[in-house]
Amino acid sequence: MMHPLLFLLQAELEQTETKSQSFVDILFSGGPIGVVIVALQVIMSFIAVSIFIERYLSISKSGKIDENFMNNIRMSVQSGNIKAAQSLCAATDSPISRMVEKGLMRIGKPLRDIDAAIENVGNLEIFKLEKNLSTLASIAGAAPMLGFLGTVTGMIIAFYKMAAEQNVTPEVLAGGIYQALITTA
């Protein structure tokens, strides 16, 4: 035998009209502040993914070098053909080849000068490889803060409505909590 309260609950559920909402409808139902926050998060996500892909491809490309590159350079230098070694470096597009080329250009100078020249080129290459990583780090820090801002505004709305109305119902709280959850997700 079914409990009378369960029977009433089942009857109430059957009478409730079911609404189906798309994902976009849910995202834009967070109120004007929620829409702005979600839009900013989506924009930052696209920027972050594009920077990640670009950096991944760039760093992967710069890390690939012919296995025989250094052997060919060594053989050219040992045979006294510095120009051939320099032209091999110029023909190879990688940070290592640019550093070796700078060292080869300084052959005949003090070792300290050669070392400093290679180090300077290395620092420039690191700078190139780290391009846009600060932007990616800023997005990684700002995106959660925007989500928290949405949570706080949603909770403020919920408590404001609760304070403004004499008879507080779950529906009054649900709107603010709903907005808080939309922007947090």
C-alpha positions in Angstrom: 0.0 0.0 0.0 1.3 3.5 -1.0 1.6 6.1 1.7 -0.9 8.9 1.2 1.8 11.6 1.1 3.7 9.7 -1.6 0.5 9.5 -3.6 0.0 13.2 -3.3 3.6 13.9 -4.3 3.3 11.6 -7.3 0.1 13.4 -8.4 1.8 16.8 -8.0 4.7 15.7 -10.1 2.4 14.4 -12.9 0.6 17.8 -12.9 3.9 19.8 -13.1 4.6 21.0 -16.6 8.1 19.9 -17.7 10.2 22.6 -19.4 13.0 21.7 -21.7 15.8 24.2 -22.1 18.8 24.2 -24.3 22.3 24.7 -22.9 22.3 28.3 -24.4 19.0 29.0 -22.7 20.4 27.9 -19.4 23.5 30.0 -19.8 21.5 33.2 -20.6 19.0 32.7 -17.8 21.4 34.0 -15.2 20.3 37.6 -15.4 22.1 40.5 -17.0 25.1 40.2 -14.7 25.3 36.5 -15.3 25.1 36.9 -19.0 28.1 39.3 -18.9 30.1 37.0 -16.7 29.4 33.9 -18.8 30.2 35.9 -22.0 33.5 37.0 -20.5 34.3 33.5 -19.4 33.6 32.1 -22.9 35.7 34.8 -24.5 38.6 34.1 -22.1 38.3 30.4 -22.7 38.6 30.8 -26.5 41.6 33.1 -26.0 43.2 30.6 -23.6 42.7 27.6 -25.9 44.0 29.5 -28.9 47.1 30.6 -27.0 47.7 27.0 -25.7 47.4 25.5 -29.2 49.7 28.2 -30.7 52.3 27.8 -28.0 52.1 24.0 -28.2 52.7 24.0 -31.9 55.5 26.6 -31.7 57.3 24.8 -28.9 56.9 21.4 -30.5 58.3 22.8 -33.8 61.3 24.5 -32.0 62.2 21.3 -30.2 62.5 19.3 -33.4 65.9 19.3 -35.0 67.7 17.0 -37.4 69.4 14.2 -35.5 72.7 14.8 -37.4 72.7 18.6 -37.0 75.3 18.7 -34.3 77.4 15.9 -35.9 77.4 17.9 -39.2 78.3 21.1 -37.4 81.1 19.3 -35.5 82.5 17.7 -38.7 82.4 21.1 -40.5 84.2 22.9 -37.7 86.8 20.1 -37.3 87.6 20.3 -41.0 88.0 24.0 -40.7 84.9 24.9 -42.8 83.3 27.4 -40.5 81.3 29.0 -43.4 79.6 25.6 -44.1 78.7 25.2 -40.4 77.3 28.7 -40.3 75.2 28.2 -43.5 73.9 24.9 -42.0 72.8 26.8 -38.9 71.2 29.5 -41.0 69.3 26.9 -43.0 68.0 25.2 -39.9 65.1 27.1 -38.2 65.5 26.3 -34.5 66.6 28.0 -31.3 69.6 25.6 -31.0 70.8 26.4 -34.5 70.6 30.2 -33.9 72.6 29.8 -30.7 75.2 27.6 -32.4 75.4 30.1 -35.3 76.1 33.0 -32.9 78.8 31.0 -31.3 80.4 30.1 -34.7 80.3 33.8 -35.6 82.5 34.5 -32.5 85.1 31.9 -33.2 88.6 33.4 -32.7 87.4 35.7 -29.9 87.8 35.0 -26.1 85.8 32.1 -24.8 84.0 34.6 -22.4 82.7 36.6 -25.4 81.5 33.4 -27.2 79.8 32.2 -24.0 78.1 35.6 -23.5 76.9 35.8 -27.1 75.4 32.3 -26.9 73.7 33.1 -23.6 72.2 36.3 -25.0 70.8 34.5 -28.0 69.5 31.8 -25.6 67.7 34.4 -23.5 66.1 35.8 -26.7 65.0 32.4 -27.7 63.5 31.7 -24.3 61.6 35.1 -24.5 60.2 34.0 -27.9 59.1 30.6 -26.6 57.4 32.2 -23.6 55.4 34.6 -25.7 51.8 35.0 -24.5 52.3 32.8 -21.5 51.7 35.8 -19.2 48.3 36.3 -20.9 47.5 32.7 -20.4 48.4 32.9 -16.7 46.3 36.1 -16.3 43.3 34.3 -17.8 43.9 31.3 -15.6 43.7 33.7 -12.6 40.8 35.9 -13.7 38.4 33.2 -14.9 37.7 31.7 -11.5 37.4 35.2 -10.0 34.7 36.0 -12.5 32.9 32.8 -11.5 33.1 33.8 -7.9 31.8 37.2 -8.7 28.8 35.5 -10.3 28.3 33.4 -7.2 28.4 36.4 -4.9 26.0 38.4 -7.0 23.6 35.5 -7.2 23.7 35.1 -3.4 23.3 38.8 -2.9 20.2 38.7 -5.1 18.8 35.7 -3.2 19.3 37.3 0.2 18.0 40.7 -1.1 14.8 39.0 -2.2 14.6 37.1 1.0 14.8 40.3 3.0 12.4 42.2 0.8 9.6 39.7 1.0 7.6 38.9 4.1 6.7 35.4 3.1 9.9 33.7 1.9 9.3 30.7 -0.3 11.9 28.4 -1.9 11.1 30.0 -5.3 12.4 33.3 -4.0 15.7 31.8 -3.1 15.9 29.6 -6.1 16.3 32.5 -8.6 19.4 33.9 -6.9 20.9 30.5 -6.2 20.2 29.5 -9.8 22.1 32.6 -11.0 25.0 31.8 -8.7 25.3 28.3 -10.0 25.1 29.3 -13.7 28.0 31.8 -13.4 30.0 29.4 -11.2 29.7 26.6 -13.7 
